[in-house]
Amino acid sequence: MPTNCHPVANWLNVNLHLYRQSFERVISDMNEQYKEDPNASGLPPASRVWFWTEQLPQLAHDPAICNQLHIRLAELSAKRVAIEDQIRLQAGVLMEEQAQIDAEMELLQQVLQ
């Protein structure tokens, strides 16, 4: 059965019926948002809240969806670890540079005394 990326969470593959239902909700939320702010753009915050608090918890009972949630969680965890590694590496480089600056500042202060 063909699947589409969910209109709120593009990492979630859903059947065409669920996609259409979700897309209609996003369009409805968008229309409401335009009433308040004609310059609004992007995904309406109401759609995001609805997805995370109502729709996704219900969908999580479906084993296929639940499996996708576990996969997504693993992907996010791996990305987080990679970012932590980059932060540590960059922090180490910056700390080394800071130590060199401190050493030069100390030498300059000694000369000026």
C-alpha positions as CSV (number, residue, x, y, z in Angstrom):
1,M,0.0,0.0,0.0
2,P,1.5,3.4,-1.0
3,T,2.4,5.8,1.8
4,N,3.0,9.5,2.1
5,C,5.0,11.6,4.5
6,H,2.8,13.0,7.2
7,P,2.1,16.8,6.6
8,V,3.2,17.7,10.1
9,A,6.0,15.1,10.7
10,N,7.6,14.3,7.3
11,W,9.6,11.4,8.9
12,L,6.3,9.5,9.5
13,N,4.9,7.5,6.6
14,V,1.2,7.1,6.6
15,N,-1.5,5.7,4.3
16,L,-3.2,8.0,1.8
17,H,-6.4,8.2,3.9
18,L,-4.6,9.3,7.0
19,Y,-2.5,11.7,5.0
20,R,-5.6,13.4,3.5
21,Q,-7.3,13.6,6.9
22,S,-4.2,15.1,8.4
23,F,-3.6,17.5,5.5
24,E,-7.2,18.7,5.7
25,R,-6.6,19.4,9.4
26,V,-3.5,21.4,8.6
27,I,-5.4,23.4,5.9
28,S,-8.2,24.1,8.4
29,D,-5.8,25.3,11.0
30,M,-4.0,27.4,8.4
31,N,-7.3,29.1,7.4
32,E,-8.0,29.9,11.1
33,Q,-4.5,31.3,11.4
34,Y,-4.9,33.5,8.4
35,K,-8.0,35.0,10.0
36,E,-5.8,36.3,12.9
37,D,-2.7,36.9,10.9
38,P,-3.0,37.3,7.1
39,N,0.8,37.2,6.8
40,A,1.2,33.9,8.6
41,S,3.3,31.3,6.9
42,G,4.5,27.8,7.5
43,L,2.9,25.0,9.6
44,P,0.3,26.4,11.9
45,P,1.2,26.0,15.6
46,A,-2.3,24.5,16.2
47,S,-1.5,21.7,13.8
48,R,1.7,20.9,15.5
49,V,0.0,20.8,18.9
50,W,-2.8,18.7,17.6
51,F,-0.4,16.2,16.0
52,W,1.8,15.8,19.2
53,T,-1.0,15.8,21.8
54,E,-3.9,14.1,20.0
55,Q,-3.2,12.4,16.7
56,L,0.2,10.8,17.4
57,P,-0.7,9.3,20.7
58,Q,-3.7,7.6,19.0
59,L,-1.6,6.5,16.1
60,A,1.1,5.0,18.3
61,H,-1.3,2.1,19.0
62,D,-0.7,0.9,15.4
63,P,2.3,-1.4,15.4
64,A,3.6,0.0,12.1
65,I,3.4,3.5,13.4
66,C,4.9,2.5,16.7
67,N,7.8,0.9,14.8
68,Q,8.4,4.2,13.0
69,L,8.4,6.0,16.3
70,H,11.1,3.7,17.6
71,I,13.2,4.2,14.5
72,R,12.8,8.0,14.7
73,L,13.8,7.9,18.4
74,A,16.9,6.0,17.5
75,E,17.7,8.4,14.7
76,L,17.3,11.4,17.0
77,S,19.4,9.7,19.6
78,A,22.2,9.1,17.2
79,K,22.1,12.7,16.0
80,R,22.2,14.0,19.5
81,V,25.3,11.9,20.3
82,A,27.0,13.2,17.1
83,I,26.2,16.7,18.1
84,E,27.6,16.1,21.6
85,D,30.8,14.7,20.0
86,Q,31.1,17.8,17.9
87,I,30.6,20.1,20.9
88,R,33.2,18.2,22.9
89,L,35.7,18.5,20.0
90,Q,35.0,22.1,19.3
91,A,35.1,22.9,23.1
92,G,38.5,21.2,23.3
93,V,39.8,23.3,20.4
94,L,38.5,26.5,21.9
95,M,39.9,25.6,25.4
96,E,43.3,25.0,23.8
97,E,43.1,28.4,22.0
98,Q,42.0,30.0,25.3
99,A,45.0,28.5,27.2
100,Q,47.3,29.9,24.5
101,I,45.8,33.3,24.9
102,D,46.0,33.1,28.7
103,A,49.7,32.2,28.4
104,E,50.5,35.0,26.1
105,M,48.5,37.5,28.3
106,E,50.5,36.3,31.3
107,L,53.8,36.9,29.4
108,L,52.7,40.3,28.3
109,Q,51.6,41.2,31.9
110,Q,55.0,40.1,33.2
111,V,56.8,42.3,30.7
112,L,54.7,45.3,31.6
113,Q,55.4,45.0,35.4
